[in-house]
Amino acid sequence: MIAATALGQPIVRSAAETAAFKRENPCPSTGLRRGACPGWQIDHVRPLCAGGLDHRSNMGWLNVDDHRFKTLVDARECRKLRKLANTPAR
């Protein structure tokens, strides 16, 4: 499945931005600036599907459980946005 924005455009992700985020924000569990970060994941504060940028300024660390929950909420909101975007104006 390919993720899409609310307007149906494909989401493009940048490994370089993720690496830059890690260099600027060390892993909360290990303190390292690269490699694995056990128990933590990088989250887009404003979801990509809702127009958020894939830029380090829109990224933050979340623990795995919180990230899983936020992803569910974000996906629900993005489905609503897509539905609104595809509804004809009256």
N, C-alpha and C positions, 0 to 999 in steps of 0.2 A: 504494500500500500504506500502510495506517495502522499506525503503530507501537503496540504495546500493552505493558503491564506483564506480569509473570509471571502475574498473575491475570486477564489479558485486558482490563483497563481501559485506555481510551485515554490516551495521554500528552499532557499539555497543556504547551506551552512558552510562555515569557514573554519577549518582546522587551525588556521593561523590565529584567528581571533580567540579560539579556545586556549591555545598555547599561550597567547599574550595575557589572557585573563589569569591563567595559572601562575605566570611569572609575576604578575602584580599582586596576586592574592593567594598566598601559600595554602596548601591543604590544611583544614582545621585539625585533622587527626594526626598528621605526620609532620607538618610544618615544612614539607618539601614543595618546591615550585614546579616539579614535573613528575610524571609517573602516576601510579595508581593512588587513589585517595579512599582507603577503606571506610565504608559507612557514609560517605558523602558523595553527592553528585552536583554537577553544575546545572543550574536552572536559569532559564530566561525569565527575568522579572516580568516583563510584558511579553506574553506568548508570541512566538513567531506567527502563528496562525491569526493573531489579532493585530498584526502590523508591527510587532516588536522587531527591533533590529537584531541581527546576529552580530552583535558588537560587544566587546568586553564591558562597556558601560551599562549594558542591559543583562549582565550575568551576575549570578551570586551562588554561593554554596548553600545547599539544603541537605539535611540528612535524608537518607534513603526513604524512610517512611513519610516524612513531610513532602518530599518531592513526588512520591507516588500519589498522595492525596491531591496535591496542587495540580498535577498533570490531569487527573480526572476532572477536576473543576474547570481547568483551562479548556480541555477538550469539549466539555459541555457548552461552555460559553462560545467557543469558536463555531460549534454546530449551529447555535442560535444566530450568530453573525452571518454565517453562510446562508442560512434560511432567509434571513431578512434581506440579504443582498440579492437573492434570487427571486424575491417576491415582487411582482410587477406593481408599479405605482398606480394609485387610483386617481 
